[in-house]
Amino acid sequence: MEKILLVKEIYIEAFKNWKHLIIKNYFKIWTVVCFTLIAITIYAFIFRLSTGFAFGNL
């Protein structure tokens, strides 16, 4: 939990003093997209593990 709060604090500090609203919103949206893609990748990997996908027979 401490690491999550640390990441949140770093995120807030990173966007605290930005003057350009377009750039600020662009990077916030990009952050959400990146975290979403990482979550989808982790979900797909766990799904493959749980269904018994043979990773060695590619």
C-alpha distance (Angstrom), angle and dihedral (degrees) to the residues before:
residue distance angle dihedral
M1 . . .
E2 3.79 . .
K3 3.81 91.6 .
I4 3.80 91.8 51.5
L5 3.80 90.3 52.7
L6 3.80 89.8 47.7
V7 3.82 91.6 52.2
K8 3.81 89.3 47.7
E9 3.81 91.1 51.3
I10 3.81 92.0 48.6
Y11 3.81 89.8 48.7
I12 3.81 92.4 50.6
E13 3.80 92.6 47.0
A14 3.81 91.7 48.4
F15 3.81 92.8 58.7
K16 3.81 98.5 33.1
N17 3.81 102.2 98.1
W18 3.79 102.6 28.3
K19 3.78 113.0 131.3
H20 3.79 102.1 -168.6
L21 3.78 109.2 80.7
I22 3.81 94.4 -163.6
I23 3.81 93.4 54.6
K24 3.79 91.2 43.9
N25 3.79 93.2 52.5
Y26 3.81 91.9 42.3
F27 3.79 92.4 57.2
K28 3.80 92.6 43.9
I29 3.81 90.1 53.3
W30 3.81 90.7 44.9
T31 3.82 89.9 52.2
V32 3.80 91.4 52.6
V33 3.82 91.0 47.7
C34 3.81 91.8 50.5
F35 3.80 93.7 48.7
T36 3.81 89.7 47.2
L37 3.81 92.0 51.9
I38 3.80 91.1 48.5
A39 3.82 90.3 49.7
I40 3.81 91.5 50.1
T41 3.81 90.6 49.5
I42 3.80 92.5 50.4
Y43 3.81 90.6 46.8
A44 3.81 92.0 50.6
F45 3.81 91.9 48.8
I46 3.82 93.0 49.0
F47 3.82 90.0 46.2
R48 3.82 90.8 53.0
L49 3.79 91.1 48.0
S50 3.80 92.6 49.4
T51 3.83 94.0 49.3
G52 3.80 93.8 50.1
F53 3.80 99.6 -110.3
A54 3.82 110.5 -177.2
F55 3.78 103.5 -128.0
G56 3.82 93.4 -179.3
N57 3.81 96.1 59.4
L58 3.78 98.7 66.6
